[in-house]
């Protein structure tokens, strides 16, 4: 079994730039509306979920700026 060691997101929906190393164990996402909680979960689902085909549209880019590259990188590691 693997765990998420690092998540890096750039220019995806409400997230301009995020670099996060989740702590071991349970992590909770808490924050006001439109702060990026669902966007973070969607990014994880897009990269690790069962969906193998997804067409990005303008709304997937931060502030609709399609000139800035969008990237989602997830680093996995072994469960200790």
C-alpha positions as a printed Julia matrix, in Angstrom:
80×3 Matrix{Float64}:
   0.0    0.0     0.0
   1.19   3.52   -0.77
   0.64   6.88    0.88
   0.85  10.4    -0.51
   4.17  11.95    0.5
   3.99  15.23   -1.44
   1.47  17.15   -3.52
   2.4   20.02   -5.8
  -0.25  21.94   -7.73
   0.16  24.96  -10.0
  -2.57  26.99  -11.68
  -5.41  24.53  -11.07
  -8.83  26.08  -10.41
  -8.61  28.01   -7.1
  -5.0   27.02   -6.41
  -2.26  29.2    -7.89
   0.58  27.32   -6.19
   0.59  24.64   -3.5
   3.35  22.45   -2.13
   2.18  20.18    0.7
   3.76  17.26    2.54
   0.87  15.52    4.34
   1.73  14.35    7.83
   1.66  10.62    8.61
  -1.77   9.41    9.69
  -5.02  11.27    9.24
  -5.02  14.74    7.64
  -8.08  17.02    7.7
  -8.82  19.8     5.24
 -10.49  22.67    7.07
 -11.2   26.13    5.71
 -13.84  28.56    4.49
 -15.75  28.11    1.26
 -13.76  28.57   -1.96
 -10.45  28.1    -0.16
  -9.39  25.12   -2.3
 -10.35  22.06   -0.25
 -12.43  20.45   -3.01
  -9.91  21.53   -5.64
  -7.17  19.67   -3.77
  -9.33  16.54   -3.58
 -10.23  16.85   -7.28
  -6.53  17.1    -8.15
  -5.83  13.9    -6.21
  -8.76  12.18   -7.91
  -7.63  13.3   -11.38
  -4.13  11.91  -10.87
  -4.82   8.78   -8.83
  -8.49   7.98   -9.51
  -9.9    5.38  -11.87
 -10.67   7.98  -14.53
  -8.16   7.57  -17.35
  -9.43  10.29  -19.66
 -10.17  13.9   -18.75
 -10.45  16.93  -20.99
  -9.34  20.12  -19.27
 -11.25  23.3   -20.05
 -10.63  27.0   -19.39
 -12.36  26.8   -15.98
  -9.71  24.32  -14.79
  -7.0   27.02  -15.06
  -6.38  29.43  -12.19
  -8.29  32.66  -12.92
  -9.07  31.25  -16.41
  -5.48  32.01  -17.44
  -4.81  29.34  -20.05
  -1.4   30.89  -20.83
   0.03  29.66  -17.5
   0.8   25.93  -17.44
  -1.34  23.77  -15.19
   0.42  20.97  -13.33
  -0.46  18.43  -10.66
   2.31  16.26   -9.23
   1.83  13.65   -6.53
   4.68  11.7    -4.96
   3.8    8.35   -3.41
   5.75   6.36   -0.85
   5.48   3.08    0.99
   3.35   2.78    4.09
   5.65   2.27    7.07
